[in-house]
Amino acid sequence: MAFLDRAYRRAQTEGKLILAGRGLGELPQEALVVGSLVLDDVPGYAVVDLRVVDISGNELSYLPPQLLDYEFLKVFDASRNALDDASVSDLVAAANARPPWPALLRLNLAHNALTLVPLYGSPSIRVLDVSHNAVTMVDGPWPRLVELRASHNRIDTLLGLSHVACLEILDCAHNALAELPDELFESAPSLRIVDLSHNRLTALPEAIGSSAALAELHLVHNASLSQLPRSLPSCTALHTLDISECAFAELPVHALLGLPALKVVRAVGNRMRSVPASVAGLDGLVTLDLASNELRSLPPELALCSSLTHLGVEGNPFRGLRRSIVEKGSHAILEYLRTRLPEELLAGSASSGLATSLVPAGDGSLDLSSQGLDELPASFGGLVTSLTADDNGLRSLPLEFAPDVCYSLEALSLARNKLELVPESLLPPLASLSLLNLAHNGLRAPPRSLAALAGSLTSLDLSFNRGMALQFALNELYSLQRVVLSGCKLRSWPFATDDPFPAPLVDLVLDSNAFDFIPPPTHIDDCALSTLDVRNNELCELPPDLGFFPVLSALMFDGNPSRRLMRVALKGTSALKKHLRLVAGADE
């Protein structure tokens, strides 16, 4: 079959065997000896060692032990198949007799039917994904493991998980955990993100205080969890805490006051009847969601949280706070609470004013959204890495930011303002800027000075700047991975015809424009495109070669004039890609 020939050719020349989403019931014998195949157009000296094997999205029920012969393998993906413990028994037996894939970095076995984790304790693995299986235990030493994805399983204990000093991300949501061992946190000092949502936890161990790097803690739907450990303030990097759908009777402010980086607290759907007045001490809090609780009132001191821009309180049985105020949103609620403050507190808050709001949080982020600003300051009260000023009335920007901002700024979001131009001198000094969001403004063209960010900018959103004319091909921004140009009334493709899908591009969103032609791809095998949204344009056809894009998982075509393609598109991306391959004459 043609797709197998292409896959073997790529394996020999690039070291990547990609057989994903082909409906295979078993691996072809050639796939196990791809390095020794003789292909007419691949000279012997060009054959490279296989480093990536992707056989995900098939119907495989057996992994042969010959796969271990690929000793230089770094990535192995067998997710979304029909594998169970018997399917991998021969592979595991062979692995016990010799070191399995000594260079392996990423192992993905998600969406199968495994109860045990194969390749137990592999010393090289950095990322392990066994989510959506029937695993009951994840144990063993994983000395280099950085990311563990084990959600949607049947895990009831983490007692055996040890020697994970490099672990940064732990996702054990949707399991059956009733308690956590102290050793988990004591042996993983690098933990940054922990998701233990949808378990049966009743308490957290005091040892969590040893996780000084912990930045996000998700505890949603642990129905009997009603308190936080006294040691939590030792997690000084914690900026996001989600305790929604638990059993808290009061917002646990006492456990939150010692968290200097805390910005987001979500406590939706608990049994909270009160919020302590000491909440005023959470000065850096940006988001507080208390929706669907049993609150009858809010303390006026909430208005003293100078950084608070989102306050969710819908679905509470308030007595004094009128529904009409709640429906107007966070700003109206905080204004109402401010009118209820004692005069001495009100005077104190007024004296802090805008200066306090211009001080970034401990992680360098500064959110100035929805503050009614008509101009943006050029300097701030500390080192800023992420600046958000959405939903204001901004009409102008400074000619340049202060030197310390130019040095540190990595993300700039100015969406939903009234900007008609960006000063040409503003962007070039921002040498570290990787994300720029200028959506929903009045720009007629992207700033020409964007080209100065070619080496750093990875995400660009210019959506809903209607009537935008692209004065240069976006290929100049060669590091772009995500581009959003929705609703700009574009009449032509935004990338050069000789390279319409640049290799680094992962997400391309171009819906609600007016172009009627997509140039055919000039290269396919190294294309990283995962999402392509061309809905609501004037397209009557798609380039057939899109069907061969190896990782394209979301191809959206609705709202175009081609009825034939629309009927196929309604069946989903897989059906549309298959149709395009048939149009190209591929032998499926």
N, C-alpha and C positions, 0 to 999 in steps of 0.2 A: 504494500500500500504506500501511496505517495508520502503520506505524513510520516511514516516510519523511516523512509529514506531521508527525509529532511531532518528528522530527529537524530538519526545515526550520524549524519554529516555534521550536525552541530555538536554532537557529543565528541567527535574526533577533533574538531577544529577549535572549539571553545571550552571543552571540558564540562558541558552541561547536557544531561540526558533529560529531555522534557517530554513526557508522555501523559501530561495531565489532561483530564476531562475527555478521554477517548473511549470510555465505555469498555475498557479491557477486562475480560474475565480472568486472564492470566498474563504473565509477562512473556513476551516473545523470547525465544531462546537467544536470538541475536542480541537482545538487550543485556544479556548477562556476559557477553564476550565482545561488547561493542568496540573495545580498544583494538581487537585483533581483526576486525572486519576489514576487507579490502574494498575500498570505494574508489571508483575510477578517477574522480575529480579531487581526491584528497591524497597528496603525496605522503609517503611514509614518514618523512621528517616532520610533517605538520601535525601528526597525531599527538594530542596532549593527554595528560592524566585526567581521569574523570573526577570532578570535584563537586558536582551538583547532580542529584537524582530527584526528579519530581514526578511521582506516579500518582498524585492525588486525584480525587474525583473520578475514580474508576469503579470497578466491581470486583476488585481483587480479593481473594479469600486465602491466598498463600503467598508467603515471602520466602523464596528459595535461599538457602545458605550461601549460594554462589555470589550473592550481593556483597558478601564480606571481602571478596577478592578486590574490590575497589578500595584499596588501602589508603588512598589520598582523599577520600570523600570528606567534604566539609559540611554539606547540607543534604539531608535525606527527608523527603516529604512523602508520606504515604497516607495522608489524611483523607477522610471521606471515601473510605472503601468498605469492605465487609470483613475486616480482620478480627479474629478472636484469638484467644490464647493458643489454640491448636494451630492457627495459621502461622504463628511465628515460632513454634516450638523448635523446629529444625534450625532456624536462624539463631535462636538463643543457645541451643546446644553447641552449635559451632562456635559461637562467641565465647562460651565458657572454656573452650579449648585453646583459644588464642585471643590476643587483644583485639576487640571489635572496633574497627574504624578509629584508629588512634588519633586521627586529626579531626574527627567529627565535631562541628560547632553547633549545628542546629538539627534537632530531631523533632519532627512533627507527625504525630500519630492520632490527631484529633478526629472525632466523629467516626469511631469504629466501635467494636464491642469487646474491648480488652478489659480484663479484671486485674491484670498485673502489668507493671511497667517493664518492658524488655530492656536489655542492655543496662541492667541495674548498676548504678554508681559509676557510669562511664566517666573517666577522669578528664576528658577534654570538652564535654558538652557545655555550651554556654546557654542555650535556649532549648527548653523541653516543653512541648505542648502535648498533653494527653487529655485535653478537655473533651467533654461529650463522649465518654466511654462508660464503663461500669467498674472503674478502678476503686478498690476499697482501701488501698494504702499506698502512700508514696514515701518510701524510706531509702536509707542508704546514704553513704557519703557522696556528695556531688561537689568536689572541691573547687570547680571553676564555674558552676552554674550561676548565671546572672538572672535568668527569667524562667519562672515555673508557672505554666498555665495548666491548671487541673480542675477547672470548673465543671459543673454538671456531671458529677460522678457520684460515688457512694462512700466517699472517704469519711471515716468516723474517728480517725486519730492521725496526728502528725508526730507521734512519739518517736518514730524511727527516722525522722528527717533530721540529719545531723551533718556536721562538717560542711556547712553551706556559707562560708565566710564571705563569698562574693555575691550572694543572692541580693538582688535589688528589687525584683518584682515578684510578688507571690499572689496568685489568683486561685483561691480555693472556694469561690462562690458556688452556691447551689450544691452543697454536699450535706453531710450529716454530723458535722463537728459539734460536740457538746462542750468541749473544753480545749484549751491550748496549753501545751507544755512550756514551762519557763525556758527550757533549752532552745526552743525555736528562736526566740528573740536574742538569747545570749550568744547563740552560735552564728547569728546573721546580723552583724553590726552595720551592714551596708543597706539594709532594707529601706527602700524609698516609697514603694507603692504596695499596699496590702489590701486585698479585697476578700472579705470573709462574709459577704452578704448571703442571705438565704441559707443560714445554718441553724443550729440549735444552741447557740452560745448563751450562757446565763451570766458570764463575767469574763473579764480579760485579766490575764496575769499581770502582776506588778512588774514583772520583768520587761514589759513593753517599754518601760522607761529607759532601758539600755539602748533603744533604737534611736539614737540621736539624729540619724539621717532621714527618719520617717517623714515623708511629705504628704502622703495621701492615705487615709484610713477609711475604708468603706465597710459599714456594719449593717447595711439595710436588711430588714426583715429577720432579725434575731428576736423572736417574739417575746422572750423572757428576759432580755437584757435591759436592766433598769438603772445601771450606774456605770461610771467610768473609773478606771484605776487611779489611785492617788498619785501614781508616778507619771501620769500622762504629761504634766508640764515639763518633764525632762526631755520630751520630744520637741526640741526647740525649732526644728525645721518644718513642723506640721503646718500645712496651709489649707488643707481640705479635710473636713470630717463629715461623714454622712451617717447619721444614726436614725434614719427614717424607718418607720414601721417597727419600732421596738416598743419598750414598755416604760419610757421615761415619764414621770409625773411632773417634772419640772426641768426647764433648761439647765443643764449641769454647768452653770457659769463658773462655779468654784474650781472645776477641773480645766477650764478653758483660759482663765485669766493669765496663767503663766506661759501662754503660747505666743511668742512675739510675732511669728510669721502667719498666724491664723487669718485667713481671708474668707473662707467659705464654710458655713455650717448649715447642713440640711437636717431638719428634724421633723419631716413631714409624717403625719399619721401616727403620732404617739398618743399618750394620754395626758399631755401636759395641760395643767390648769393654771400655771403661773409662770412668769418670767421675772427673775429677781432684778431689782433696781441696779444691782452691781453689774448688769450687762453693759452699763456705760463705760466700764473699764476695757471693753473689747474695741479699742479705738481703731485698730487696723482692719476690722471686719468689713468686707465689701458685700457679701451675700449672706442673708439669714433667712432661711425658709422654714416657717412654722405653720404651714398650711395643714388643714384637716386635723387639728388637735381639739382640746376642750377649753380653750382660752376664752375668758369672759372680758378680759381687759389687757392692755399693754402698758408697761411702765413708761411714763414720759421720758425717763432717762435714756430710752432707746435713741431719742433725737440727738443725744450727745455723741453718738458713734459717728464721728466726722467723716469716715470713709464709706459708710453704709450707703449703697446705691440701689440694692435690690432687697426688699423686705416682703416676703411672701406670707400672707396671713389668711388667705381665702379658706373658707370652710370651717371657721371657728364661730361659736355662738356668742359673739360680742354683745354687750349690753349698751355701753356708752359710745362705742365707735360705730358710726352709721355706715350702712352698706354702701351708700353713695360715695363715701370717702374711700372705702376699700377698693371700689371698682375703678377709681381714678389712678390707682397704682401707688408705688413706693413713695414718690415725692410728696403726694398729697397726704399720705398717712404720717410721714415724718413731720410735715409742716403742722398737722393737727397735734401731734404729740409735743411739738415745740411750744405750742400755745398753752400747753398744760404744765410746762416746767415752772418751778418756783423762780422768782425774779433773780435771786442770787446765782442760781445755776445757769439761767439764760444769759446773764451778763458774762459769766465765765466762758461760756461756749462761744459767744460773739467775739471775745478777745482773741481766741485762737484762730478763727476765721479761715481764710483761704490758705494761709501759710501752712496750717496743719495738713490740709488736703493735698498740698503739693509735695509732701514727704513720701517717698516710695516705701513699700513694705520691705520686709527683710530679704525677700527673694528678688528685689529690684523691680517689681511690678508696680505700676501706678495707674489707677483707673479714675479718669475724670469724666466718665460718661454721665449724661443727663444732668449736667450742672448749669445749663443755660449759658455756656461760654460763647462769646462771639469772636474771640481771638485766643490763640494758643500761646502760653508762655514759652520762652526760649530756654529757661533754666529752671531747675527744680532743687528741692532740698535734700539731695542725695543721689547716689548712683542709680540710674534708671536703665533697666534692660528691656522692659516691655511697657509701652505707653499706649493706653486706650482712651480715646476721647470721642467715642461714638455718641450719637443722639444729642448733639448740642446745636448751636446755631452758627458754627464756625464759618466765617466768610473769608478769612485770611489766615495765613501761616507766617511764622517768622522767616526772615531771609536765611537765617542759620540758627541751629541750636548751639547752646554753649559747648565748649570743647569737651567737657566730661561726658555730655550726652552723646556727642558724635562718636566718642570712643566706645561707649558701652551699649548703645541702643541696638537691640536685635529684632524687636517687633514693634510696628507702628500701625495702629488702627484708628482711622478717622471716618468711619462709615456713618452714613445718614446725617450729613451736615449740609452746608450750602456753598461748598467750595467750587469755584469755577476755574481756578488754576493753582498750580503748585510752583512756588518760586524755583527757578532753575538752579539756584545756589543752595537749596535746602538739602537735596538728596546726596550729591557726590561725597560730602564728608562722612556719611554714615557707613563706614567701611564694614561694619559687622551686621548690617540690616539683612535679615533673612525673610521677614514677613512684612508685606505692605498691603493694607486694606483701605481702599478709597471708594468703596461701593456706595451707591445711593448718594451721589453728589451731582454737581452740574458740569463736570469736566467734558470738554469737547474733544480732547485728545490726551493720551497718556503723556506724562512729563518726558520730554526728550532726554532729560538728565538721568532717566532710569538706566541708560546704558552704562553709567558709572558703577552700577550695582551688579554688573554681570557676573562677577565671581562669587557673590554672597547671596543674592536674592533667590529663594526657593519657592516662595508662595506669593502670588499676586492676584488681588481681587479688585477689578474695576467694574463690577457688574452694576447695571442700572444707572450708568452715565449715558443717557439717551442721546443718540446722534453722534456718538464718538467716532472719530476718524483715526485709524491707525496710520501714523506717519512713518512707521518703520516696522519691519517684520520682527516678531518677538524672538526670533532665533538669536538675536544679539544677546539676549539674556540667557546664556547657555546653561545656567545652573537651575533654571526653573523646573520644579517638580509638580507644582499645582497652579493652574491658571483658571480664573473664573471671570468670564466676560458675558454673563447673562444680560439680556435686555439692553444691549448697546446699539441695536439696529445696524450691526455689521453687515455689509453686503459682500464681503470677501473673506476668505480664510486668513486667520491672523498670522500664520507661519509661512515661510518661503516655500514655493512649490517644489524646490529641489530637496527640501527636508521638512515636509509638512508635519511630521511627528517626531520631534527631537528625542534622542535616546533617553535622557533623564526624566522625561515627562511621565507622571503617574496619574494625575487627575486633570482632565480638561473639560470644563463646563462652559458650553456655548449655546445654551438654550435661549429661545425667544429673541432671535436675531432675524436677518433677512437674506442670508447667503443661500445659494442654490447649487453649490459645487464644493466637493471635498477633493483635494488633489490625492492621487494614489500614493500610498506609502513607498518610500524609496529603500527602506530596510525594515525587516520584520523581526528576525530572530533576537536582536538585542533591544527590542522595544519594550519599555517597562510600563506602558500605558495600562492602567487598571480600570479607569472610569472614563467614558466618553459620553457626554450628554449633548446631543444636537436636536433636542426636541423643539418643536414650534419654529421651524425655519421654512425654507422653500425647496427642500431637497426632494428630488424624484428618484434618486438612487444613492447607493453607498459604494465606495470602492470595495470590490470583492476581497481584496487582500486583508481587509480588516478581520475577516474570518480566521486568519492565521495568527493574529496577535496572541502571543503565548499566555499572557496573564490578564487579558482583557476580560473582566468579570461583570462589568456593568456597561452595556451599550444601549442608550436610551434614544428612541427615534420617534416617539409619539408626536402627533400634531404636524406632520409633514404631508405634502400632497400625494405621496405615493401610496395608494390603497393596498397594492400588492405587498409592499414591505411592511406597511402598518399591520396587516393581518398576521404576518410572521412575528413582528415585534411584540405583539400582544402575548405571544407565547413565552417571551423571555429572551434573555441574552444568548443562552445556549442555542436555542432554535434559530435565532437570527444569525449567529456566527456560522452555524451549520449550513444555512441557506446560502450565505455568501461564499462558503467554500465550494458548494455545488455549482454556483454561478461561475466560479473560477475554474471549474473543471476538475476539482480534486476528487480523488477516489476515496470515498468514505468507507 
